[in-house]
Amino acid sequence: MSTITCGIVGAGGQVGPALLGSLSGDPRIQVFGICRNEVSAGPLRLEGYDIRCGSVADPAAASDLLGDCDVVINCAATSGTPAKKSVAERSLIHALCGLPGRRRVIHFSSVAVYGTCIDAGRNPFERPRPDQPYGRHKLDLERYLWRRLRASGHEAVVLRLGHVYGAGQWLSRFVLDATREPRFRLPFDGRLPSNAIHVKNVSAAIRSLILDWPRPGTYNLFDAPASTWRQVFDWNTNAVGASRVPAMGDAESERVAAYHRGQAARSLATHVASEIAAWTRTLPGSFIAACPAVKTLGIVTLATLRQEWLERHILKRYKVMAARASAGTAAMPALDSWLLSEGAPGAQLPYRGEVDIEDAAAVAGWHTRYAEPDALLNWDAPSLGVSRIALN
Amino acid sequence: MRADVRSVRVGLLGAGNVVESIHLPVLASLDGVSVAWVCDTDTARARALASTYSLPRAFGSLDDCPDVDVVLVAIPVGARRGALETILARGWHAFCEKPFAPTLEDHEWIVAEARRRKVRLGIGLVRRHYASVKTARELVDAGVLGPLEVILGGEGARVRHTGRGGDWYQANAHASGGGVLFEAGAHLVDQIFTIARVDDYRIDRCSQRVLKGIEFETSVRGSVIVDGGRPVPLGMVVSQVSDVYGGIVMRCANGELRLGATASGATEIYGRHGRITGRLGGSASEGAAFNAAVRAEWREFVDSCARSVEFSDWDTGLRTTAFIEACYRFNGARAERVSGVGS
């Protein structure tokens, strides 16, 4: 049986190393990674993976780097301003679509296309409405990919990847940091769907995809079976022996959820206007006193207006707004709104989840190394016992 | 050429990111300082920077640059020797971005040459000017938590997206000086040496992970000599392969001081029970705090040029270079080298 050759573009990123590790262990798949330079390639090569260096955004280089691939997995993400990122990642997609022959492309998008605090009623699968630059960027790339594919002979699967957790992943770090924050409470005791996925399940899904190619299209990619926030949090805290994060009461959770969902439903223009107004309300009166021209304008305006009209239409409203604003912001706990999301709409890629006990040990080891200073004393150095005097 | 504190002319050698985003904004707003030119072998980049910041002139060769009082040397460390020969020969004071030199031999040569030419040298080890570092140093000097017992230092994380292409200087062992110990480790080592006023050091163990001449991880066990001869155990790790505890721990008889790598970070005090008991300093804005530290290091260098051409080994971070070189030499002599597929 012939092997399927896979190239992972952006192999040095968040999920790339896990994919290399998982796919390398399958005799049916021959996998290599692509990095842009020797620095990002180094850690992967030290771990024994086959890495090619070059820029896939250059069509000529893309052909050299990926010419022997049956499947191309695009995990690449660039850094820089939104405009630079857009240009760079579109160039990459353009080059992938320009590869000769017929290939299968797996493109990683993100659950961020549905917005930060997902409201499935407002954010259908077919027409998601991202509310942050990252989500808009990811949705733009999805649409660009489908447009470019029309002129190529390739097939593609786009995966809207959920929040990834596991050793080395940002979500696990967030959870473990939350255990050290005494004021953190988990909304609804974590009963809401997490839209998260363990990094090992990402690998399992990709392997399944490579070996049993589905109908081309867009799919969500989350834990299978789907996990709640409580399950994600408890998995991580159990792995490192930390205490369970406490729950936020239901009444408080409802209030916080209503606030964040209300914020998510507002248009960008409304957000800008309210943020400017909020900033203006924080200006102390001394600011006006310190600006002679503004002060003069204010005095002239106040002198012109009738006192009664001023009280009814300006001052009263200002005092009420200020009181409402200060009460609102003081009482609303700081919380990432994605913890209050509903489940993302649309089809989930079918696969069989593979998280097991060894993955918990990996999180524990990783956590110890970055969180405990004493780990610096016992890294991995061999005992050599040579002194500087002897060295000289 | 001596520096007149009222109008110090600065030339910029290198038009890269560190000049554009860190030094130039500060120099452009520093009283008594004017930037006379920028020089880079990539003349287009030099001209673009000059245009953005309204600098008088841009050059592609140091030989074409008119006289100034001070030159900021911000080119890859592996390419500095020739440039410094020119700079010192022309009598310009030199402020070098870290790392100062790729080897201890180069470092000592530059120092000897500068002293012979009677020009001043400085190094951009900006963390010396962090409020947290100064606070920690004062607390250690005062013995508030008792004598130092152990020093731990860590920095780094698994490298992921670098945002750079194949021509990035850090992907070239010669241009970068070797790897993460030079790039990130120089700051960490200097922070430790600054806080503890290290007189000397000893390396007992050093392990490095090296590939194609680029070092991706260094872990060191040894000791530093403080208080006129007392050794204090040291454990330090810098890595681009793994996520590492980021920060410095000064473990004393009665508690610990902990501080990080950010300019806005606080100096934290931990009790013997391992729990935090206090926090000194810290600010909300990393940008403002970092800007203040860069401004302080430039102010100190410019003012010192006006006072005297004498400078100490401390001013160039000589001990830091010596420590880093000792790690590389130790690794070359004894420690294991790891090669991966494709090396």
Contacts between the chains, C-beta under 8 A, distances in Angstrom:
chain1	res1	chain2	res2	distance
A	10	B	161	7.4
A	12	B	159	6.8
A	12	B	160	5.4
A	12	B	161	6.8
A	13	B	160	5.3
A	13	B	161	5.9
A	14	B	160	6.6
A	36	B	162	7.0
A	36	B	164	6.7
A	36	B	165	5.6
A	36	B	166	6.4
A	37	B	162	6.2
A	37	B	164	5.7
A	37	B	165	6.3
A	37	B	166	5.0
A	37	B	168	5.2
A	37	B	171	4.2
A	38	B	166	7.6
A	38	B	171	4.3
A	38	B	211	7.9
A	38	B	212	6.0
A	38	B	214	6.2
A	39	B	159	6.0
A	39	B	162	5.6
A	39	B	164	7.5
A	39	B	168	6.8
A	39	B	170	5.5
A	39	B	171	5.0
A	39	B	214	6.9
A	39	B	240	7.1
A	40	B	159	5.7
A	40	B	160	7.0
A	40	B	161	7.0
A	40	B	162	5.2
A	41	B	342	7.9
A	42	B	159	7.4
A	42	B	211	5.1
A	42	B	212	7.6
A	42	B	214	6.1
A	42	B	216	4.8
A	42	B	240	6.9
A	42	B	241	7.7
A	43	B	158	6.0
A	43	B	159	6.1
A	43	B	216	6.2
A	43	B	240	6.4
A	43	B	241	4.5
A	44	B	340	7.7
A	45	B	211	5.7
A	45	B	340	3.5
A	45	B	341	5.9
A	45	B	342	5.4
A	45	B	343	6.2
A	46	B	209	5.8
A	46	B	211	5.8
A	46	B	216	6.4
A	46	B	241	6.2
A	46	B	338	5.9
A	46	B	340	4.7
A	47	B	340	6.8
A	48	B	340	5.5
A	48	B	341	5.6
A	49	B	340	7.5
A	49	B	341	6.4
A	50	B	341	5.3
A	50	B	342	6.5
A	51	B	341	7.4
A	51	B	342	5.9
A	53	B	166	6.1
A	54	B	166	6.8
A	55	B	165	6.0
A	55	B	166	7.0
A	77	B	161	5.9
A	78	B	161	6.8
A	78	B	163	6.2
A	79	B	161	5.7
A	79	B	162	8.0
A	79	B	163	3.6
A	80	B	163	6.2
A	168	B	158	6.4
A	168	B	243	6.6
A	366	B	242	7.9
A	366	B	243	6.4
A	369	B	242	6.0
A	369	B	243	6.3
A	369	B	244	6.5
A	369	B	245	7.0
A	370	B	157	7.8
A	370	B	243	4.1
A	370	B	244	6.3
A	370	B	245	5.7
A	370	B	246	7.4
A	371	B	245	6.6
A	372	B	245	6.3
A	373	B	152	4.8
A	373	B	154	7.2
A	373	B	245	5.2
A	373	B	247	7.4
A	373	B	249	4.5
A	373	B	258	7.6
A	374	B	152	7.4
A	375	B	245	6.0
A	376	B	152	4.7
A	376	B	153	7.0
A	376	B	154	4.8
A	376	B	219	7.7
A	376	B	235	4.6
A	376	B	236	6.6
A	376	B	237	5.0
A	376	B	244	7.5
A	376	B	245	5.9
A	377	B	150	7.9
A	377	B	152	6.7
A	377	B	221	7.2
A	377	B	235	4.1
A	379	B	207	7.3
A	379	B	219	3.9
A	379	B	235	7.8
A	379	B	237	5.1
A	380	B	207	6.3
A	380	B	219	6.5
A	381	B	205	4.6
A	381	B	206	6.9
A	381	B	207	3.7
A	381	B	219	4.8
A	381	B	220	7.6
A	381	B	221	6.1
A	381	B	335	7.6
A	382	B	205	7.2
A	382	B	207	6.2
A	382	B	335	7.0
A	382	B	336	6.6
A	383	B	205	6.5
A	384	B	204	7.6
A	384	B	205	5.4
A	384	B	206	7.9
A	384	B	334	5.3
A	384	B	335	6.9
A	385	B	204	6.1
A	385	B	205	7.2
A	386	B	203	7.8
A	386	B	204	7.2
A	386	B	205	7.9
A	386	B	330	6.9
A	386	B	333	7.5
A	386	B	334	6.0
A	387	B	202	5.8
A	387	B	203	7.7
A	387	B	204	6.6
A	388	B	201	7.2
A	388	B	202	4.8
A	388	B	203	5.5
A	388	B	222	7.8
A	388	B	326	6.3
A	389	B	202	7.7
A	391	B	203	7.5
A	391	B	326	7.0
A	391	B	329	6.7
A	391	B	330	6.4
A	391	B	333	7.0
